[in-house]
Amino acid sequence: MLATVWTMAEAKKDFERGLLTGFQIYDSSPIMDGGVTWSVSLSSKQLKVDGGALVDARTKKDRVFRTLDAAVKAVREIGFRATTMEGQ
């Protein structure tokens, strides 16, 4: 059974095996905090849900990025191409 969370190392392995199909970078800022933070959700061929979180290897909590650039760098390190950005 495939996990619904990935560490960076697990995500890289699953990407290389062809199991990851996409990613989403989303604003994970706490409401009323004022600061902006970003998180990453990964999609897999084998998941029955929309996506799973990229988590910290040590704490297993959602990995939070302070900048959008850092989140993009992480998905590129996994193996994805991040070439466009859209808004809503």
C-alpha positions in Angstrom: 0.0 0.0 0.0 1.3 3.4 -1.0 1.6 6.1 1.7 -0.3 9.4 1.4 2.7 11.3 2.7 6.3 11.4 1.3 9.6 12.5 2.6 11.9 14.0 0.0 13.8 10.7 -0.3 10.6 8.7 -0.7 9.2 11.2 -3.3 12.4 11.0 -5.3 12.3 7.2 -5.4 8.6 7.1 -6.3 9.2 9.7 -9.0 12.0 7.6 -10.5 9.7 4.5 -10.4 7.1 6.5 -12.3 4.5 6.4 -9.5 4.2 10.2 -9.0 2.1 12.0 -11.6 2.0 15.6 -10.5 2.3 18.2 -7.8 0.5 21.2 -6.4 2.2 24.0 -4.5 -0.3 25.8 -2.3 -0.5 28.7 0.2 -0.4 27.1 3.7 -0.2 30.3 5.7 -2.0 30.2 9.0 -5.0 32.5 8.9 -4.4 35.9 10.4 -0.7 35.3 10.7 0.4 37.8 8.1 3.3 35.7 6.8 3.1 33.6 3.7 4.2 29.9 3.7 3.9 27.2 1.0 3.4 23.5 1.1 3.5 20.7 -1.6 1.0 18.1 -2.4 1.9 15.1 -4.6 -0.3 13.1 -6.9 0.2 9.4 -7.5 -1.1 6.8 -9.9 -1.9 4.5 -7.0 -3.6 6.9 -4.6 -7.3 6.9 -4.3 -7.3 10.4 -2.9 -6.4 13.6 -4.7 -2.9 13.9 -3.2 -0.5 13.4 -0.4 1.7 15.8 1.5 5.4 16.3 1.3 6.6 15.9 4.9 9.7 16.5 7.0 11.8 13.3 7.3 12.4 13.8 11.0 9.1 15.0 12.3 6.8 13.6 9.7 4.8 16.9 9.7 3.9 18.8 6.6 7.0 20.4 5.2 6.5 24.2 5.1 8.5 26.5 2.8 9.0 30.1 3.6 9.3 31.1 -0.1 7.6 30.0 -3.3 11.1 29.6 -4.7 12.0 27.1 -2.1 8.9 25.0 -2.8 9.6 25.1 -6.5 13.2 24.0 -5.8 11.9 21.0 -3.8 9.6 19.8 -6.6 12.5 20.1 -9.1 14.7 18.1 -6.8 12.1 15.4 -6.7 12.3 15.3 -10.5 9.3 17.3 -11.7 9.6 20.2 -14.2 8.0 23.3 -12.8 7.7 25.6 -15.8 4.5 27.6 -15.3 2.5 29.2 -12.5 -1.2 29.9 -12.5 -3.4 31.8 -10.1 -7.0 31.9 -8.9 
